[in-house]
Amino acid sequence: MVSENHTINKQKGDVMIVKEWCMYCGECAGVCPRNLIQVRELTLNFNEKECKDCKICVQVCPVKALEKQVV
């Protein structure tokens, strides 16, 4: 389980932050146009190398648990 914020680094400097209140409902995975998100037990797996930053996953999250940041 995610204790606080879980981050996944991307080569371009973008970071996907999954907040601790993520319910792992799969809404984000269901709308990803490139099928780059997988929900496994209490984990979200992102294929960051192939992501085109459309942020549809961030927009659709019912509890606003996803956030994209540029670092």
Predicted model as a PDB file, atoms N, CA, C, CB and O in Angstrom, pLDDT in the B-factor column:
MODEL        1                                                                  
ATOM      1  N   MET A   1       0.839  -1.179   0.000  1.00 33.00           N  
ATOM      2  CA  MET A   1       0.000   0.000   0.000  1.00 33.00           C  
ATOM      3  C   MET A   1       0.882   1.240   0.000  1.00 33.00           C  
ATOM      4  CB  MET A   1      -0.953   0.000   1.212  1.00 33.00           C  
ATOM      5  O   MET A   1       1.985   1.228   0.545  1.00 33.00           O  
ATOM      6  N   VAL A   2       0.399   2.284  -0.601  1.00 38.00           N  
ATOM      7  CA  VAL A   2       1.142   3.526  -0.686  1.00 38.00           C  
ATOM      8  C   VAL A   2       0.989   4.286   0.616  1.00 38.00           C  
ATOM      9  CB  VAL A   2       0.667   4.376  -1.878  1.00 38.00           C  
ATOM     10  O   VAL A   2      -0.131   4.540   1.059  1.00 38.00           O  
ATOM     11  N   SER A   3       2.103   4.653   1.233  1.00 35.00           N  
ATOM     12  CA  SER A   3       2.030   5.307   2.530  1.00 35.00           C  
ATOM     13  C   SER A   3       1.788   6.800   2.418  1.00 35.00           C  
ATOM     14  CB  SER A   3       3.290   5.059   3.301  1.00 35.00           C  
ATOM     15  O   SER A   3       1.037   7.358   3.218  1.00 35.00           O  
ATOM     16  N   GLU A   4       2.399   7.462   1.454  1.00 42.00           N  
ATOM     17  CA  GLU A   4       2.164   8.891   1.291  1.00 42.00           C  
ATOM     18  C   GLU A   4       2.002   9.192  -0.180  1.00 42.00           C  
ATOM     19  CB  GLU A   4       3.314   9.726   1.900  1.00 42.00           C  
ATOM     20  O   GLU A   4       0.910   9.027  -0.724  1.00 42.00           O  
ATOM     21  N   ASN A   5       3.046   9.625  -0.832  1.00 48.00           N  
ATOM     22  CA  ASN A   5       3.003   9.852  -2.271  1.00 48.00           C  
ATOM     23  C   ASN A   5       3.931   8.865  -2.954  1.00 48.00           C  
ATOM     24  CB  ASN A   5       3.394  11.310  -2.622  1.00 48.00           C  
ATOM     25  O   ASN A   5       5.059   8.649  -2.512  1.00 48.00           O  
ATOM     26  N   HIS A   6       3.455   8.277  -4.018  1.00 49.00           N  
ATOM     27  CA  HIS A   6       4.250   7.329  -4.791  1.00 49.00           C  
ATOM     28  C   HIS A   6       4.593   8.031  -6.099  1.00 49.00           C  
ATOM     29  CB  HIS A   6       3.478   5.961  -5.038  1.00 49.00           C  
ATOM     30  O   HIS A   6       3.689   8.512  -6.783  1.00 49.00           O  
ATOM     31  N   THR A   7       5.853   8.102  -6.463  1.00 47.00           N  
ATOM     32  CA  THR A   7       6.231   8.797  -7.688  1.00 47.00           C  
ATOM     33  C   THR A   7       6.889   7.845  -8.667  1.00 47.00           C  
ATOM     34  CB  THR A   7       7.166   9.962  -7.379  1.00 47.00           C  
ATOM     35  O   THR A   7       7.563   6.888  -8.283  1.00 47.00           O  
ATOM     36  N   ILE A   8       6.680   8.127  -9.918  1.00 48.00           N  
ATOM     37  CA  ILE A   8       7.294   7.364 -10.988  1.00 48.00           C  
ATOM     38  C   ILE A   8       8.010   8.365 -11.881  1.00 48.00           C  
ATOM     39  CB  ILE A   8       6.234   6.516 -11.789  1.00 48.00           C  
ATOM     40  O   ILE A   8       7.366   9.265 -12.419  1.00 48.00           O  
ATOM     41  N   ASN A   9       9.305   8.239 -12.055  1.00 46.00           N  
ATOM     42  CA  ASN A   9      10.081   9.189 -12.845  1.00 46.00           C  
ATOM     43  C   ASN A   9       9.951   8.901 -14.333  1.00 46.00           C  
ATOM     44  CB  ASN A   9      11.548   9.151 -12.431  1.00 46.00           C  
ATOM     45  O   ASN A   9       9.790   7.753 -14.748  1.00 46.00           O  
ATOM     46  N   LYS A  10      10.021   9.935 -15.106  1.00 43.00           N  
ATOM     47  CA  LYS A  10       9.956   9.847 -16.555  1.00 43.00           C  
ATOM     48  C   LYS A  10      11.176  10.546 -17.127  1.00 43.00           C  
ATOM     49  CB  LYS A  10       8.638  10.471 -17.104  1.00 43.00           C  
ATOM     50  O   LYS A  10      11.666  11.507 -16.533  1.00 43.00           O  
ATOM     51  N   GLN A  11      11.670  10.095 -18.248  1.00 51.00           N  
ATOM     52  CA  GLN A  11      12.891  10.652 -18.820  1.00 51.00           C  
ATOM     53  C   GLN A  11      12.790  12.149 -19.083  1.00 51.00           C  
ATOM     54  CB  GLN A  11      13.224   9.938 -20.101  1.00 51.00           C  
ATOM     55  O   GLN A  11      13.780  12.860 -18.911  1.00 51.00           O  
ATOM     56  N   LYS A  12      11.637  12.648 -19.489  1.00 53.00           N  
ATOM     57  CA  LYS A  12      11.485  14.056 -19.809  1.00 53.00           C  
ATOM     58  C   LYS A  12      11.473  14.934 -18.559  1.00 53.00           C  
ATOM     59  CB  LYS A  12      10.215  14.268 -20.598  1.00 53.00           C  
ATOM     60  O   LYS A  12      11.480  16.160 -18.669  1.00 53.00           O  
ATOM     61  N   GLY A  13      11.455  14.333 -17.385  1.00 66.00           N  
ATOM     62  CA  GLY A  13      11.419  15.111 -16.173  1.00 66.00           C  
ATOM     63  C   GLY A  13      10.032  15.175 -15.557  1.00 66.00           C  
ATOM     64  O   GLY A  13       9.849  15.816 -14.523  1.00 66.00           O  
ATOM     65  N   ASP A  14       9.047  14.522 -16.173  1.00 75.00           N  
ATOM     66  CA  ASP A  14       7.712  14.485 -15.600  1.00 75.00           C  
ATOM     67  C   ASP A  14       7.652  13.422 -14.518  1.00 75.00           C  
ATOM     68  CB  ASP A  14       6.655  14.217 -16.685  1.00 75.00           C  
ATOM     69  O   ASP A  14       8.343  12.406 -14.586  1.00 75.00           O  
ATOM     70  N   VAL A  15       6.826  13.668 -13.531  1.00 80.00           N  
ATOM     71  CA  VAL A  15       6.637  12.721 -12.442  1.00 80.00           C  
ATOM     72  C   VAL A  15       5.137  12.515 -12.268  1.00 80.00           C  
ATOM     73  CB  VAL A  15       7.306  13.228 -11.113  1.00 80.00           C  
ATOM     74  O   VAL A  15       4.374  13.479 -12.197  1.00 80.00           O  
ATOM     75  N   MET A  16       4.720  11.257 -12.200  1.00 86.00           N  
ATOM     76  CA  MET A  16       3.328  10.944 -11.882  1.00 86.00           C  
ATOM     77  C   MET A  16       3.268  10.677 -10.388  1.00 86.00           C  
ATOM     78  CB  MET A  16       2.792   9.710 -12.715  1.00 86.00           C  
ATOM     79  O   MET A  16       3.992   9.825  -9.872  1.00 86.00           O  
ATOM     80  N   ILE A  17       2.414  11.399  -9.704  1.00 89.00           N  
ATOM     81  CA  ILE A  17       2.253  11.227  -8.269  1.00 89.00           C  
ATOM     82  C   ILE A  17       0.910  10.548  -8.024  1.00 89.00           C  
ATOM     83  CB  ILE A  17       2.344  12.598  -7.516  1.00 89.00           C  
ATOM     84  O   ILE A  17      -0.132  11.009  -8.489  1.00 89.00           O  
ATOM     85  N   VAL A  18       0.958   9.450  -7.289  1.00 92.00           N  
ATOM     86  CA  VAL A  18      -0.252   8.739  -6.894  1.00 92.00           C  
ATOM     87  C   VAL A  18      -0.440   9.001  -5.400  1.00 92.00           C  
ATOM     88  CB  VAL A  18      -0.158   7.184  -7.214  1.00 92.00           C  
ATOM     89  O   VAL A  18       0.365   8.568  -4.575  1.00 92.00           O  
ATOM     90  N   LYS A  19      -1.503   9.707  -5.070  1.00 93.00           N  
ATOM     91  CA  LYS A  19      -1.748  10.077  -3.674  1.00 93.00           C  
ATOM     92  C   LYS A  19      -2.175   8.861  -2.859  1.00 93.00           C  
ATOM     93  CB  LYS A  19      -2.822  11.176  -3.589  1.00 93.00           C  
ATOM     94  O   LYS A  19      -2.656   7.871  -3.410  1.00 93.00           O  
ATOM     95  N   GLU A  20      -2.000   8.943  -1.566  1.00 93.00           N  
ATOM     96  CA  GLU A  20      -2.285   7.815  -0.674  1.00 93.00           C  
ATOM     97  C   GLU A  20      -3.751   7.416  -0.672  1.00 93.00           C  
ATOM     98  CB  GLU A  20      -1.860   8.152   0.729  1.00 93.00           C  
ATOM     99  O   GLU A  20      -4.075   6.289  -0.298  1.00 93.00           O  
ATOM    100  N   TRP A  21      -4.644   8.306  -1.077  1.00 95.00           N  
ATOM    101  CA  TRP A  21      -6.075   7.968  -1.071  1.00 95.00           C  
ATOM    102  C   TRP A  21      -6.546   7.305  -2.368  1.00 95.00           C  
ATOM    103  CB  TRP A  21      -6.891   9.217  -0.825  1.00 95.00           C  
ATOM    104  O   TRP A  21      -7.748   7.127  -2.566  1.00 95.00           O  
ATOM    105  N   CYS A  22      -5.620   6.942  -3.245  1.00 95.00           N  
ATOM    106  CA  CYS A  22      -5.980   6.206  -4.458  1.00 95.00           C  
ATOM    107  C   CYS A  22      -6.735   4.937  -4.067  1.00 95.00           C  
ATOM    108  CB  CYS A  22      -4.712   5.858  -5.300  1.00 95.00           C  
ATOM    109  O   CYS A  22      -6.315   4.202  -3.174  1.00 95.00           O  
ATOM    110  N   MET A  23      -7.862   4.689  -4.752  1.00 95.00           N  
ATOM    111  CA  MET A  23      -8.689   3.510  -4.470  1.00 95.00           C  
ATOM    112  C   MET A  23      -8.368   2.343  -5.395  1.00 95.00           C  
ATOM    113  CB  MET A  23     -10.159   3.865  -4.593  1.00 95.00           C  
ATOM    114  O   MET A  23      -8.956   1.268  -5.266  1.00 95.00           O  
ATOM    115  N   TYR A  24      -7.428   2.550  -6.338  1.00 95.00           N  
ATOM    116  CA  TYR A  24      -7.057   1.514  -7.305  1.00 95.00           C  
ATOM    117  C   TYR A  24      -8.286   0.971  -8.029  1.00 95.00           C  
ATOM    118  CB  TYR A  24      -6.313   0.370  -6.603  1.00 95.00           C  
ATOM    119  O   TYR A  24      -8.415  -0.232  -8.257  1.00 95.00           O  
ATOM    120  N   CYS A  25      -9.181   1.889  -8.381  1.00 95.00           N  
ATOM    121  CA  CYS A  25     -10.438   1.507  -9.028  1.00 95.00           C  
ATOM    122  C   CYS A  25     -10.261   1.150 -10.505  1.00 95.00           C  
ATOM    123  CB  CYS A  25     -11.441   2.632  -8.899  1.00 95.00           C  
ATOM    124  O   CYS A  25     -11.087   0.436 -11.074  1.00 95.00           O  
ATOM    125  N   GLY A  26      -9.184   1.643 -11.127  1.00 95.00           N  
ATOM    126  CA  GLY A  26      -8.922   1.317 -12.521  1.00 95.00           C  
ATOM    127  C   GLY A  26      -9.510   2.284 -13.533  1.00 95.00           C  
ATOM    128  O   GLY A  26      -9.380   2.065 -14.737  1.00 95.00           O  
ATOM    129  N   GLU A  27     -10.155   3.351 -13.071  1.00 97.00           N  
ATOM    130  CA  GLU A  27     -10.708   4.335 -14.011  1.00 97.00           C  
ATOM    131  C   GLU A  27      -9.617   4.898 -14.916  1.00 97.00           C  
ATOM    132  CB  GLU A  27     -11.400   5.480 -13.248  1.00 97.00           C  
ATOM    133  O   GLU A  27      -9.824   5.049 -16.120  1.00 97.00           O  
ATOM    134  N   CYS A  28      -8.475   5.202 -14.349  1.00 96.00           N  
ATOM    135  CA  CYS A  28      -7.359   5.761 -15.132  1.00 96.00           C  
ATOM    136  C   CYS A  28      -6.893   4.767 -16.194  1.00 96.00           C  
ATOM    137  CB  CYS A  28      -6.178   6.139 -14.203  1.00 96.00           C  
ATOM    138  O   CYS A  28      -6.643   5.145 -17.338  1.00 96.00           O  
ATOM    139  N   ALA A  29      -6.779   3.515 -15.817  1.00 96.00           N  
ATOM    140  CA  ALA A  29      -6.337   2.480 -16.755  1.00 96.00           C  
ATOM    141  C   ALA A  29      -7.354   2.300 -17.877  1.00 96.00           C  
ATOM    142  CB  ALA A  29      -6.115   1.144 -16.023  1.00 96.00           C  
ATOM    143  O   ALA A  29      -6.981   2.051 -19.024  1.00 96.00           O  
ATOM    144  N   GLY A  30      -8.619   2.424 -17.551  1.00 97.00           N  
ATOM    145  CA  GLY A  30      -9.675   2.231 -18.539  1.00 97.00           C  
ATOM    146  C   GLY A  30      -9.754   3.309 -19.601  1.00 97.00           C  
ATOM    147  O   GLY A  30     -10.271   3.062 -20.691  1.00 97.00           O  
ATOM    148  N   VAL A  31      -9.248   4.512 -19.303  1.00 97.00           N  
ATOM    149  CA  VAL A  31      -9.349   5.605 -20.271  1.00 97.00           C  
ATOM    150  C   VAL A  31      -8.039   5.920 -20.981  1.00 97.00           C  
ATOM    151  CB  VAL A  31      -9.841   6.836 -19.583  1.00 97.00           C  
ATOM    152  O   VAL A  31      -8.027   6.728 -21.910  1.00 97.00           O  
ATOM    153  N   CYS A  32      -6.950   5.309 -20.572  1.00 96.00           N  
ATOM    154  CA  CYS A  32      -5.667   5.594 -21.207  1.00 96.00           C  
ATOM    155  C   CYS A  32      -5.721   5.166 -22.672  1.00 96.00           C  
ATOM    156  CB  CYS A  32      -4.507   4.872 -20.464  1.00 96.00           C  
ATOM    157  O   CYS A  32      -5.882   3.981 -22.962  1.00 96.00           O  
ATOM    158  N   PRO A  33      -5.589   6.120 -23.600  1.00 96.00           N  
ATOM    159  CA  PRO A  33      -5.708   5.777 -25.019  1.00 96.00           C  
ATOM    160  C   PRO A  33      -4.587   4.876 -25.532  1.00 96.00           C  
ATOM    161  CB  PRO A  33      -5.740   7.032 -25.836  1.00 96.00           C  
ATOM    162  O   PRO A  33      -4.706   4.279 -26.601  1.00 96.00           O  
ATOM    163  N   ARG A  34      -3.507   4.779 -24.772  1.00 95.00           N  
ATOM    164  CA  ARG A  34      -2.373   3.959 -25.205  1.00 95.00           C  
ATOM    165  C   ARG A  34      -2.207   2.704 -24.355  1.00 95.00           C  
ATOM    166  CB  ARG A  34      -1.096   4.776 -25.160  1.00 95.00           C  
ATOM    167  O   ARG A  34      -1.235   1.967 -24.521  1.00 95.00           O  
ATOM    168  N   ASN A  35      -3.153   2.454 -23.442  1.00 95.00           N  
ATOM    169  CA  ASN A  35      -3.109   1.269 -22.562  1.00 95.00           C  
ATOM    170  C   ASN A  35      -1.807   1.191 -21.770  1.00 95.00           C  
ATOM    171  CB  ASN A  35      -3.280  -0.008 -23.387  1.00 95.00           C  
ATOM    172  O   ASN A  35      -1.163   0.142 -21.733  1.00 95.00           O  
ATOM    173  N   LEU A  36      -1.424   2.288 -21.142  1.00 94.00           N  
ATOM    174  CA  LEU A  36      -0.135   2.359 -20.464  1.00 94.00           C  
ATOM    175  C   LEU A  36      -0.227   2.219 -18.953  1.00 94.00           C  
ATOM    176  CB  LEU A  36       0.528   3.648 -20.794  1.00 94.00           C  
ATOM    177  O   LEU A  36       0.794   2.256 -18.266  1.00 94.00           O  
ATOM    178  N   ILE A  37      -1.438   2.057 -18.423  1.00 94.00           N  
ATOM    179  CA  ILE A  37      -1.621   1.955 -16.974  1.00 94.00           C  
ATOM    180  C   ILE A  37      -2.219   0.602 -16.644  1.00 94.00           C  
ATOM    181  CB  ILE A  37      -2.523   3.098 -16.438  1.00 94.00           C  
ATOM    182  O   ILE A  37      -3.199   0.175 -17.254  1.00 94.00           O  
ATOM    183  N   GLN A  38      -1.622  -0.062 -15.679  1.00 94.00           N  
ATOM    184  CA  GLN A  38      -2.144  -1.340 -15.199  1.00 94.00           C  
ATOM    185  C   GLN A  38      -2.348  -1.252 -13.697  1.00 94.00           C  
ATOM    186  CB  GLN A  38      -1.187  -2.514 -15.559  1.00 94.00           C  
ATOM    187  O   GLN A  38      -1.508  -0.721 -12.971  1.00 94.00           O  
ATOM    188  N   VAL A  39      -3.479  -1.782 -13.241  1.00 94.00           N  
ATOM    189  CA  VAL A  39      -3.755  -1.851 -11.811  1.00 94.00           C  
ATOM    190  C   VAL A  39      -3.504  -3.284 -11.379  1.00 94.00           C  
ATOM    191  CB  VAL A  39      -5.224  -1.395 -11.474  1.00 94.00           C  
ATOM    192  O   VAL A  39      -4.119  -4.218 -11.892  1.00 94.00           O  
ATOM    193  N   ARG A  40      -2.598  -3.444 -10.436  1.00 89.00           N  
ATOM    194  CA  ARG A  40      -2.276  -4.769  -9.898  1.00 89.00           C  
ATOM    195  C   ARG A  40      -2.310  -4.680  -8.391  1.00 89.00           C  
ATOM    196  CB  ARG A  40      -0.882  -5.277 -10.398  1.00 89.00           C  
ATOM    197  O   ARG A  40      -1.492  -3.998  -7.774  1.00 89.00           O  
ATOM    198  N   GLU A  41      -3.267  -5.377  -7.803  1.00 86.00           N  
ATOM    199  CA  GLU A  41      -3.472  -5.359  -6.357  1.00 86.00           C  
ATOM    200  C   GLU A  41      -3.537  -3.906  -5.883  1.00 86.00           C  
ATOM    201  CB  GLU A  41      -2.333  -6.135  -5.618  1.00 86.00           C  
ATOM    202  O   GLU A  41      -4.440  -3.179  -6.298  1.00 86.00           O  
ATOM    203  N   LEU A  42      -2.638  -3.470  -5.051  1.00 88.00           N  
ATOM    204  CA  LEU A  42      -2.650  -2.090  -4.573  1.00 88.00           C  
ATOM    205  C   LEU A  42      -1.511  -1.284  -5.188  1.00 88.00           C  
ATOM    206  CB  LEU A  42      -2.552  -2.055  -3.047  1.00 88.00           C  
ATOM    207  O   LEU A  42      -0.800  -0.553  -4.499  1.00 88.00           O  
ATOM    208  N   THR A  43      -1.356  -1.437  -6.513  1.00 90.00           N  
ATOM    209  CA  THR A  43      -0.283  -0.751  -7.225  1.00 90.00           C  
ATOM    210  C   THR A  43      -0.784  -0.280  -8.587  1.00 90.00           C  
ATOM    211  CB  THR A  43       0.947  -1.674  -7.387  1.00 90.00           C  
ATOM    212  O   THR A  43      -1.542  -0.984  -9.255  1.00 90.00           O  
ATOM    213  N   LEU A  44      -0.359   0.904  -8.989  1.00 90.00           N  
ATOM    214  CA  LEU A  44      -0.584   1.375 -10.346  1.00 90.00           C  
ATOM    215  C   LEU A  44       0.753   1.313 -11.069  1.00 90.00           C  
ATOM    216  CB  LEU A  44      -1.188   2.828 -10.368  1.00 90.00           C  
ATOM    217  O   LEU A  44       1.742   1.872 -10.595  1.00 90.00           O  
ATOM    218  N   ASN A  45       0.788   0.647 -12.196  1.00 89.00           N  
ATOM    219  CA  ASN A  45       2.002   0.573 -13.012  1.00 89.00           C  
ATOM    220  C   ASN A  45       1.808   1.430 -14.252  1.00 89.00           C  
ATOM    221  CB  ASN A  45       2.336  -0.901 -13.402  1.00 89.00           C  
ATOM    222  O   ASN A  45       0.847   1.247 -14.999  1.00 89.00           O  
ATOM    223  N   PHE A  46       2.730   2.371 -14.467  1.00 87.00           N  
ATOM    224  CA  PHE A  46       2.679   3.274 -15.611  1.00 87.00           C  
ATOM    225  C   PHE A  46       3.844   2.973 -16.538  1.00 87.00           C  
ATOM    226  CB  PHE A  46       2.710   4.755 -15.156  1.00 87.00           C  
ATOM    227  O   PHE A  46       4.969   2.767 -16.084  1.00 87.00           O  
ATOM    228  N   ASN A  47       3.575   2.947 -17.832  1.00 85.00           N  
ATOM    229  CA  ASN A  47       4.636   2.851 -18.825  1.00 85.00           C  
ATOM    230  C   ASN A  47       4.996   4.287 -19.191  1.00 85.00           C  
ATOM    231  CB  ASN A  47       4.194   2.002 -20.099  1.00 85.00           C  
ATOM    232  O   ASN A  47       4.498   4.825 -20.181  1.00 85.00           O  
ATOM    233  N   GLU A  48       5.852   4.897 -18.400  1.00 80.00           N  
ATOM    234  CA  GLU A  48       6.186   6.313 -18.547  1.00 80.00           C  
ATOM    235  C   GLU A  48       6.914   6.631 -19.852  1.00 80.00           C  
ATOM    236  CB  GLU A  48       7.033   6.753 -17.387  1.00 80.00           C  
ATOM    237  O   GLU A  48       6.777   7.734 -20.382  1.00 80.00           O  
ATOM    238  N   LYS A  49       7.676   5.686 -20.368  1.00 83.00           N  
ATOM    239  CA  LYS A  49       8.434   5.947 -21.601  1.00 83.00           C  
ATOM    240  C   LYS A  49       7.519   6.196 -22.787  1.00 83.00           C  
ATOM    241  CB  LYS A  49       9.361   4.781 -21.908  1.00 83.00           C  
ATOM    242  O   LYS A  49       7.872   6.955 -23.690  1.00 83.00           O  
ATOM    243  N   GLU A  50       6.353   5.570 -22.801  1.00 88.00           N  
ATOM    244  CA  GLU A  50       5.432   5.683 -23.935  1.00 88.00           C  
ATOM    245  C   GLU A  50       4.358   6.744 -23.723  1.00 88.00           C  
ATOM    246  CB  GLU A  50       4.774   4.351 -24.196  1.00 88.00           C  
ATOM    247  O   GLU A  50       3.611   7.047 -24.653  1.00 88.00           O  
ATOM    248  N   CYS A  51       4.262   7.308 -22.541  1.00 87.00           N  
ATOM    249  CA  CYS A  51       3.231   8.295 -22.210  1.00 87.00           C  
ATOM    250  C   CYS A  51       3.420   9.565 -23.036  1.00 87.00           C  
ATOM    251  CB  CYS A  51       3.261   8.628 -20.705  1.00 87.00           C  
ATOM    252  O   CYS A  51       4.537  10.059 -23.193  1.00 87.00           O  
ATOM    253  N   LYS A  52       2.321  10.078 -23.554  1.00 88.00           N  
ATOM    254  CA  LYS A  52       2.349  11.310 -24.351  1.00 88.00           C  
ATOM    255  C   LYS A  52       1.753  12.491 -23.588  1.00 88.00           C  
ATOM    256  CB  LYS A  52       1.591  11.106 -25.664  1.00 88.00           C  
ATOM    257  O   LYS A  52       1.458  13.527 -24.183  1.00 88.00           O  
ATOM    258  N   ASP A  53       1.578  12.343 -22.291  1.00 88.00           N  
ATOM    259  CA  ASP A  53       1.131  13.426 -21.406  1.00 88.00           C  
ATOM    260  C   ASP A  53      -0.242  14.004 -21.747  1.00 88.00           C  
ATOM    261  CB  ASP A  53       2.133  14.526 -21.436  1.00 88.00           C  
ATOM    262  O   ASP A  53      -0.446  15.213 -21.636  1.00 88.00           O  
ATOM    263  N   CYS A  54      -1.178  13.162 -22.157  1.00 92.00           N  
ATOM    264  CA  CYS A  54      -2.530  13.657 -22.447  1.00 92.00           C  
ATOM    265  C   CYS A  54      -3.278  14.000 -21.158  1.00 92.00           C  
ATOM    266  CB  CYS A  54      -3.322  12.611 -23.254  1.00 92.00           C  
ATOM    267  O   CYS A  54      -4.202  14.813 -21.178  1.00 92.00           O  
ATOM    268  N   LYS A  55      -2.891  13.395 -20.056  1.00 93.00           N  
ATOM    269  CA  LYS A  55      -3.438  13.636 -18.714  1.00 93.00           C  
ATOM    270  C   LYS A  55      -4.914  13.261 -18.572  1.00 93.00           C  
ATOM    271  CB  LYS A  55      -3.264  15.084 -18.355  1.00 93.00           C  
ATOM    272  O   LYS A  55      -5.591  13.729 -17.656  1.00 93.00           O  
ATOM    273  N   ILE A  56      -5.408  12.422 -19.474  1.00 96.00           N  
ATOM    274  CA  ILE A  56      -6.791  11.954 -19.348  1.00 96.00           C  
ATOM    275  C   ILE A  56      -6.945  11.163 -18.056  1.00 96.00           C  
ATOM    276  CB  ILE A  56      -7.199  11.086 -20.570  1.00 96.00           C  
ATOM    277  O   ILE A  56      -7.982  11.247 -17.398  1.00 96.00           O  
ATOM    278  N   CYS A  57      -5.928  10.400 -17.691  1.00 96.00           N  
ATOM    279  CA  CYS A  57      -5.968   9.611 -16.465  1.00 96.00           C  
ATOM    280  C   CYS A  57      -6.138  10.513 -15.238  1.00 96.00           C  
ATOM    281  CB  CYS A  57      -4.689   8.767 -16.332  1.00 96.00           C  
ATOM    282  O   CYS A  57      -6.885  10.184 -14.317  1.00 96.00           O  
ATOM    283  N   VAL A  58      -5.449  11.637 -15.236  1.00 95.00           N  
ATOM    284  CA  VAL A  58      -5.538  12.588 -14.128  1.00 95.00           C  
ATOM    285  C   VAL A  58      -6.944  13.181 -14.056  1.00 95.00           C  
ATOM    286  CB  VAL A  58      -4.485  13.713 -14.286  1.00 95.00           C  
ATOM    287  O   VAL A  58      -7.511  13.318 -12.972  1.00 95.00           O  
ATOM    288  N   GLN A  59      -7.494  13.526 -15.199  1.00 97.00           N  
ATOM    289  CA  GLN A  59      -8.805  14.162 -15.255  1.00 97.00           C  
ATOM    290  C   GLN A  59      -9.948  13.245 -14.832  1.00 97.00           C  
ATOM    291  CB  GLN A  59      -9.058  14.660 -16.639  1.00 97.00           C  
ATOM    292  O   GLN A  59     -10.932  13.713 -14.259  1.00 97.00           O  
ATOM    293  N   VAL A  60      -9.833  11.949 -15.107  1.00 97.00           N  
ATOM    294  CA  VAL A  60     -10.931  11.022 -14.867  1.00 97.00           C  
ATOM    295  C   VAL A  60     -10.940  10.449 -13.447  1.00 97.00           C  
ATOM    296  CB  VAL A  60     -10.863   9.899 -15.859  1.00 97.00           C  
ATOM    297  O   VAL A  60     -11.947   9.877 -13.029  1.00 97.00           O  
ATOM    298  N   CYS A  61      -9.868  10.587 -12.715  1.00 97.00           N  
ATOM    299  CA  CYS A  61      -9.787   9.995 -11.372  1.00 97.00           C  
ATOM    300  C   CYS A  61     -10.902  10.532 -10.476  1.00 97.00           C  
ATOM    301  CB  CYS A  61      -8.410  10.283 -10.735  1.00 97.00           C  
ATOM    302  O   CYS A  61     -10.992  11.742 -10.269  1.00 97.00           O  
ATOM    303  N   PRO A  62     -11.756   9.650  -9.939  1.00 97.00           N  
ATOM    304  CA  PRO A  62     -12.902  10.102  -9.141  1.00 97.00           C  
ATOM    305  C   PRO A  62     -12.515  10.706  -7.794  1.00 97.00           C  
ATOM    306  CB  PRO A  62     -13.837   8.951  -8.909  1.00 97.00           C  
ATOM    307  O   PRO A  62     -13.303  11.451  -7.212  1.00 97.00           O  
ATOM    308  N   VAL A  63     -11.331  10.405  -7.291  1.00 97.00           N  
ATOM    309  CA  VAL A  63     -10.920  10.946  -5.991  1.00 97.00           C  
ATOM    310  C   VAL A  63      -9.710  11.876  -6.116  1.00 97.00           C  
ATOM    311  CB  VAL A  63     -10.596   9.805  -5.026  1.00 97.00           C  
ATOM    312  O   VAL A  63      -9.088  12.237  -5.117  1.00 97.00           O  
ATOM    313  N   LYS A  64      -9.385  12.261  -7.360  1.00 97.00           N  
ATOM    314  CA  LYS A  64      -8.280  13.197  -7.624  1.00 97.00           C  
ATOM    315  C   LYS A  64      -6.971  12.737  -6.981  1.00 97.00           C  
ATOM    316  CB  LYS A  64      -8.640  14.593  -7.110  1.00 97.00           C  
ATOM    317  O   LYS A  64      -6.278  13.517  -6.329  1.00 97.00           O  
ATOM    318  N   ALA A  65      -6.647  11.461  -7.175  1.00 96.00           N  
ATOM    319  CA  ALA A  65      -5.457  10.880  -6.556  1.00 96.00           C  
ATOM    320  C   ALA A  65      -4.234  10.903  -7.470  1.00 96.00           C  
ATOM    321  CB  ALA A  65      -5.744   9.463  -6.141  1.00 96.00           C  
ATOM    322  O   ALA A  65      -3.138  10.543  -7.040  1.00 96.00           O  
ATOM    323  N   LEU A  66      -4.406  11.324  -8.732  1.00 95.00           N  
ATOM    324  CA  LEU A  66      -3.281  11.373  -9.656  1.00 95.00           C  
ATOM    325  C   LEU A  66      -2.911  12.819  -9.946  1.00 95.00           C  
ATOM    326  CB  LEU A  66      -3.612  10.629 -10.961  1.00 95.00           C  
ATOM    327  O   LEU A  66      -3.771  13.691 -10.066  1.00 95.00           O  
ATOM    328  N   GLU A  67      -1.610  13.050 -10.055  1.00 92.00           N  
ATOM    329  CA  GLU A  67      -1.127  14.394 -10.367  1.00 92.00           C  
ATOM    330  C   GLU A  67       0.145  14.267 -11.193  1.00 92.00           C  
ATOM    331  CB  GLU A  67      -0.870  15.224  -9.066  1.00 92.00           C  
ATOM    332  O   GLU A  67       1.043  13.502 -10.841  1.00 92.00           O  
ATOM    333  N   LYS A  68       0.224  15.012 -12.285  1.00 86.00           N  
ATOM    334  CA  LYS A  68       1.428  15.060 -13.121  1.00 86.00           C  
ATOM    335  C   LYS A  68       2.168  16.335 -12.774  1.00 86.00           C  
ATOM    336  CB  LYS A  68       1.082  15.001 -14.658  1.00 86.00           C  
ATOM    337  O   LYS A  68       1.577  17.414 -12.725  1.00 86.00           O  
ATOM    338  N   GLN A  69       3.467  16.206 -12.532  1.00 82.00           N  
ATOM    339  CA  GLN A  69       4.292  17.375 -12.253  1.00 82.00           C  
ATOM    340  C   GLN A  69       5.540  17.325 -13.105  1.00 82.00           C  
ATOM    341  CB  GLN A  69       4.659  17.453 -10.759  1.00 82.00           C  
ATOM    342  O   GLN A  69       6.064  16.247 -13.387  1.00 82.00           O  
ATOM    343  N   VAL A  70       6.015  18.481 -13.516  1.00 78.00           N  
ATOM    344  CA  VAL A  70       7.271  18.581 -14.231  1.00 78.00           C  
ATOM    345  C   VAL A  70       8.329  18.970 -13.211  1.00 78.00           C  
ATOM    346  CB  VAL A  70       7.190  19.614 -15.412  1.00 78.00           C  
ATOM    347  O   VAL A  70       8.180  19.954 -12.486  1.00 78.00           O  
ATOM    348  N   VAL A  71       9.398  18.185 -13.166  1.00 72.00           N  
ATOM    349  CA  VAL A  71      10.476  18.481 -12.210  1.00 72.00           C  
ATOM    350  C   VAL A  71      11.735  18.872 -12.925  1.00 72.00           C  
ATOM    351  CB  VAL A  71      10.748  17.287 -11.308  1.00 72.00           C  
ATOM    352  O   VAL A  71      12.747  19.156 -12.284  1.00 72.00           O  
TER     353      VAL A  71                                                      
ENDMDL                                                                          
END                                                                             
